[in-house]
Amino acid sequence: MQNVTRATFNHVMVPNYAPSDIIPVRGAGSRIWDQQGKEYLDFACGIAVTLLGHCHPKLVAALTEQAGKLWHLSNVMTNEPALRLAQKLTAATFADRVFFCNSGGEANEAAFKLARRFGNTQSDGRKNQIISFYNAFHGRTLFTVSVGGQAKYTQGFEPLPGNIKHLPYNDLATLEEEISDETCAVVLEPVQGEGGILPATQEFIEGARRLCDKHNALLIFDEVQTGMGRSGKLYAYEHFGVTPDVLTSAKGLGGGFPIGAMLCTQKAAEVLQFGTHGSTYGGNPLACAVGEAVLDIVNTPEVLAGVEARAKLLREGLDVIGKRYGIFEPVRGMGLLIGAPLTAQWKGRAKDIVNAGFRHGLWTLVAGPDVLRLAPSLIIAEADLAEGLKRLDAACAELAGTAVKKASGG
Ligand SMILES: *Cc1c(COP(=O)(O)O)cnc(C)c1O
């Protein structure tokens, strides 16, 4: 018997969210089922998180095996899953050191605190400016919303942490004008996720690296959304051939189990000496055991190459639907992080498309009011991709008023 429904939400939850009417109770692969047994194809992955689908057998095994062994210690003692995952992450990336936490916001909080201490130890207290970009999203803690580039997330929470400068994304000339020896860090997403699935240009990324070197500032890549294979490489920085000093990872890292990580060079790591920062749960054995299983699967040539192949199919399908209904501009993004910007006559209606998708058994996302965002599992079956596109086509047909009406009897 069901004794909780969507109506319960309004009675017991803080009203900061407005979830859909659907309450899923079960998932397998790229499908979820709601309380009424209705099935949905998942092109959202819980906002780019469940990148191996729901209840992947190897992740279930890693989690349940660890659950029978050891759940939690705190950082008074280290543990084997955390050490193994850190070993694998440093072996697979530019990084020498890892700090574990529980979310993307916490990973960025650590990175920004590191940046401030870095600046403060290099100067007479004047090297503390953080440069970030309009429409960036870095999390919901007070520091991370302040560094993020969307005023709506800081309004009403003043006073905010100071000396954060926001500049236009992909505008190297402005960055060059504004950066100085008082800048301690430049932070950017290789593809702005929440900001509309907007990839950085090669020139911008290379220029940011050069300017950070010139002014002795840390370059921080927020790869919370682009990381763990979603871009078609383990981390998106590999596409650009530019390495940051600090990189943050979360979302896909746990495949659905909460975990975040800050990866950094030895030089950056030294800033966070004993006692300077911490987390009770960070590096928790359960989270790290799952993270290790995710990394073992994702960081293989088959899975990473499969991302590109699936992305191609998805882009082709979106182009067809986009043209058929005059609904999408050319799609953009990287790998299986795809944005379909709406055409002028559909502007502002991304949410309507998501809702129509729900009616047709498909879960998609928005990235702002004007972009439909798709982030399916990295290993979604091609048949599921095709079926999801069919459902998206039906949703767009309904909105465009061209849906074929079901014959009513005979
Ligand atoms: C989702 C996201 C975050 C915040 O992660 P949480 O786990 O929600 O704290 C930070 N940065 C980027 C780029 C994100 O997409």
The ligand as a Gaussian input file, in Angstrom:
#p B3LYP/6-31G(d) Opt

LIG

0 1
 C       26.063000      19.938000     -10.325000
 C       27.260000      20.802000     -10.381000
 C       27.870000      21.289000      -9.203000
 C       27.283000      21.055000      -7.828000
 O       27.313000      19.723000      -7.453000
 P       26.454000      19.254000      -6.179000
 O       26.791000      17.801000      -6.055000
 O       25.035000      19.523000      -6.491000
 O       26.920000      20.042000      -5.020000
 C       29.016000      22.043000      -9.332000
 N       29.558000      22.296000     -10.533000
 C       28.999000      21.857000     -11.674000
 C       29.655000      22.174000     -12.985000
 C       27.828000      21.111000     -11.647000
 O       27.263000      20.696000     -12.776000

